[in-house]
Amino acid sequence: MEATRGPILFRCDGTPEHGWEPFYQCLSLAAALQRRRRGTHFLSYLDPLSLATVINRGNNDWIPAEQPIGSPGDLEATLAQVRRLNAAAVVVAGVGMTAEYLASLHKSGTLVVVFDSTAGITFPVDVVVNPLLAPGKKAYRFGPGAQLLLGHKFALCRGVFRRQRTIRATEPPGPFRALVAFGDDDAGGQTLLRTREMLDLPQVAKVSIAVRSHHAQYDDLKELVAGSTGRVELVTETKDLMTRLVRAHIALTSGDGWALELCVVGVPQLIVSQTDTHARSAKRMDEEGVATFLGDAADVSPDQLREAVSSLLDDAMERKGMTRCARNLVDGRGPDRVVNGMEILLHAPARKRASQVVAVPQLRIAA
């Protein structure tokens, strides 16, 4: 079957004000699209600019955006790139998009895919993806023909987590190691605070902190590691994270995409949320038995955290149950399922006919 292998344009930003989570979600999907031989281009407003090297390292092309999503002139710039690249689809993720913004993109004729976990607007698009566990279908308002990809089957997972799934089939031997992974965004500065609290527990022999290199408290975390006499280590590279995943007995997360990725490996979790969006997903994770949701970060005291960590480390059967439920819930194939859905829509006969260029025969005028 003939198929036009048009590239995919990602419209996403990564800034301290609006967070980096949508940006890294798009990178996960871009990796899956490249396995289908789709070219991937990022139109992104980045802060820090070093994130451009992350895009290029993944064999993606970066087009600098002059303003964030939804700003005046952003729609025209995005449409201009769609036309220039002859993009088969545009993936939009981040704060600032409106129903009018998405409707204008949809009128261009390209396939429009949206990442959203808030269900705050009406979506006149082709595909809506919620990579978290909540909200569900009833919360979303969408236009005719839109496809909703929601729930644990579409959780976005990086390859590093899938590869460690078979290696960590059983819990590693002691002493106990903890992983602190509050995800791509840590606006409340919980990583430094909660790591210090966990160090007060003699049961925890070592704490691994997984953060991005642009974390707001990166320098403070390095100082904590330097003064910890080897009990704390800082992990920022993917190759280093691989070995820590299989050694961790428990993880402290915020209920974001990293929490679902840890489910793929089967690491028992305690969740302290920092946003309402992550709290809703964390509650679902608690209901599924893959984690214990302690509550909002502002409401969880140091004593409550230490008690929860001690209880989980003392209960081997609870950890084993969490591991089994987590691995059954999330299998790490979410990006491939999203790509399959996009490819089905891109190969639909109606869309193919609309994208075909009809050649106009030239009339020869007799002399």
N, C-alpha and C positions, 0 to 999 in steps of 0.2 A: 504494500500500500504506500502510495506516495505521501510524503510528509515534509512539510516545510520546517526546517530546523532553525527557526528564528530564535534570536537570543532572548534572555529574560532580563528585564530591568528591575532592580530593587531600589525603591525609594524609602530610605530609612536614614535616621540620624543617630549619632552617639555623642551626647553632651552631658556634662554634670547636672544641668538643670532638668533635663527630661529623661536622663538615664541611658544606659547602654544595653538594656535587655533586648529591645526590639532589633537592635543592630546585630547582636550575636545570634538571635533567632534566625535572621535572614542569612547569616553565614552558614548556619547548619543546613538550611534548605538549599543554599547555593551548592554546597558540597554534594548533595544528593542529585541535583540537576546536572552537575558536570558528569556524573556517572552515566547520564542519558545523552551525553554529548550536546548539551545545551550551553551556549555561551552565556556568561553571567556578568552583568555590569551593575555597579553600585553608584547611584546618584545620592551622595550623602554629605551632610554637614557634620564635620567631625571636630571634636575637642576632647583630647589632644590630637594633633595632626599625625602623631605616630601611629594612630589606628589605620592610616592608609597603608602602612606596611603589612598589617594583618590582612587587609583585603587582598593586596597583591600576592602575599604569601600563599593564599588559597587559590591562586590562578584566576582571580577575578580582576576586572578592570574597574578603576575608580574614576568617577567624574565628580569633581568638587561642586557641591551645591553652595550657592551664595547665601542662602537663607534657610531656616528650618521649615519643616512641613507645615503647610497651611498659611505661611506668611505671604504678603502681597507679592505677586510675581512668581511664586513657586509653581503654581499650576501651569503657567505658560512655559516655564523652564522644563517641567517634567514632560509636558506634551511635545515640546521640541525634541527632547531626547528620544521619546517614543518614535517619533517620525524619522529621526536621523538614523536610529538603529534598526528601524522596521521591526520593533520588538514584538514577539509573539505574545508576551504577557508582561504585566507590570505588577510587582508585589509591593504593597504599601504597608508599612509598620511604624507605629510611633504615635506620639501625642500631637494633636493639632489638626488631624484630618476631620473633615466634616462631610455630611451627606452630599452637599453640593459639590464639594471637591471630588469625591469619588464618582458622582454621576457624570461630571465632565470628563473624567478619565474613561469611564465606561462608554461614553458616546463616541470616543475616538475609534472604537472597533476592536481594540486590543483586549485580551483577557485580563480582568482585574481581580487580583487575589489580595485579601486583607488579613493581617494578623491582628486579632483583638481579643482581650480577655475582660473587657468592661461592659460590653453590650450597651453602650451609652447613646448610640445614634442608630438611625436607620441605614442599612447597607445596600445601596443599589449597585451591587457588584456581582461577579460570577461565583466567587468562592470566598467563604469566610472560614478562617482557621483559628481555633482557640487551642493553643498548645498546653494550656493548663487544664485542671479537672473541673473548674467551675468558672462562670455560670454555664447552665445547660441550655438546651434549645428554646425553652419557653421564654427565656430572657431576651432573645434576639429578635430584632425587627429587620426584615430584609425584603428586597424587591423580588419580582417574579423571576423564576429560573435560577435563583441563587442556590448554591450547594453549601451546606454547613458541615465542616469537618471538626467535630468536637469530641472531647473525652480522651481517655488514656491511650487509645490506639493511635492518636496523632500527636503525642508528646514528642517534641523535637529532641533528638539525642545525638551527641557527637560520637564519632567512631571510637574515640578512646574509651568510652564507657562500654560500648558493645564488645570491644575486644577483651575487656577484663571480665566479662560476664561468665565465661567458661572457666577462667582461672580461679575466681572466687566462688567456687561451687559450695564450699563449706566455710565456716568461720575460721579465721586464722588463729594460731596458737597465741597465748599470752606472751608478755604482759600486755595490758589493755592500751590500745591506741585510739585516739579520738581525732576526727576530722572536722574542722570548723570551715564551713563553706556557705557563706551568706549570699552567694551568687554574683551576678554582674553588677547589681546595684546594692549599695550598703549605705543608704542615705543617713541612717540613724547612728552610724559608727558602732554597730553592735559587735563587729569582729574583734576589735581590741578589748572591749569591755568583757565580753563573754569568755574570751580566751583566758583572761586574768582570773576570772571566777573558777574556771575549770582547773586551773593550776593549783587551786587550794585543795583539790581532792587527791589524796595519796594513791587512790586506786588507778588514776590515769597516769601511766608512765610517760606518755609522749603525746603532744598535740601537734597536728599538721594543719597549717592555715593555708587554705586555697583562695587566692585573691588574684585580681588583675593587677598588672604593674602600674595602672593609673589610679589605683585606689587612693582615696583622699587621705588615709592614715598610713600610707605605705611606709613612710620614714619612721613613724612611731612603732609600727609592727617590726621593723628591722631592729629597732632598739630593744624591743621586748625579747626578740630572739637572741640578741647578743648577750642579754643579762639573764637568760633562763637556764644556763649551765647544761644545755643540750636537751631540755625537755620540750622546747618549741622549735619548729622549723617552718620556714616560709616557702610555699610552693606557688610559683607563677608560670612555669613552663609546662606544657602538655606532657612532655616526655617524663617529667618528674611526677606529675599527678598520676600517671599510669601505675607506678609502683606503690603509691600511697593508697590507692583505692582497694587493693587486695589485702592490705595490712590493717585497715581500719575496722574496729569493732563496733563503733557507733559514730554518728555524724550529727552535727548541730547545723541546721539549715533554716531558711526563711520561708519555705513553701513555694519557691519559684521554680524555674525550669531546671536548675541544678538539682533540686530535691527529687524531681522525677527522673533525672539522669542517674542519680544514685540508686533509685529503685531498680534500674536495669541490672546493676551490679549486685543488689541485694543487701545494701548496708542499712542496718536499723537506724532510725532517725528520731531526733527530738527537734521540734519545729518552734521557732520564735518568730512570728511574722512582723513585718514592718509596714505593710500596706494592706488595705482592705481587699485588694485583688488577690494577693498571696494568701491572706487569711482564709478566704473562701475556698481556695484550692487546698490549703492545709487541713481544713475541717473534713474535706472529702477524703484526704489521705488517711486521716485518723479513723474515719468510718470504715475505710477499706482494710484497716489493720496494718498498714505499712509504716506508720509513724505515730508518735504521740504529740499532739498539738498542745503546747503549753499556754498559748495565748499571745496577745499583742506584746511587743517588746517592752512597752511602757508599764505593763501590768505584771511582768514576770520578775520577781525579786531574785537576788543572788542565792538566797537560801532555797527558793523553789527550784531553781535550775540545778543546784548541787544535789538536792534530794532526788530529782528526776534522773540525773545521771547515775547516781549511786544505785537507785532502784533498778535501772535498766542493766547496769553492769553486774548486779547480783542475781539477775534472773536470766539464766541461760535459755530457758524455754521461751521466754518472751522474745528474746533476740532471734531465736530460731524461727518463731512464728512470723515475726516481721520480715525476715529475709525471704521466707517462702511466699508470703502474700505479695511482697514487693516485686519479686521476679515474675510472679504470675500476672501481676497487673500491667507492668510496662515491659515490653520485649525489645524496645530500642529500634523498631522499624517504622516509627512515625514519619520521619522525613520521606522515606520511600513511598509510603501510602499517600502522602500529600502530592508527591510528584506523579504518582499513578493517576490521581484524580485530575491533576492539571493536564496530563497527556491525553486522557480520555476526552476532555472538553476541547483541547486544541485540535484533536483529530476528528471531531464531530463533523458530519457532512455539511451541515449548515454553515459552520464557521469556515470550513475549507473553501466552500463556494464563495463566501463573502470576501475571502482573502485573495482569490485568484484574480489575476489581471487579464482582462479580455483584450486580445489583440485586435486592433482595428485595421482591416485590409486597406491597402493603398490603391486608389483608383488611378488607372493609367488613361490619360487623355490622348486620343489619337491626334497626330499632327495634321 
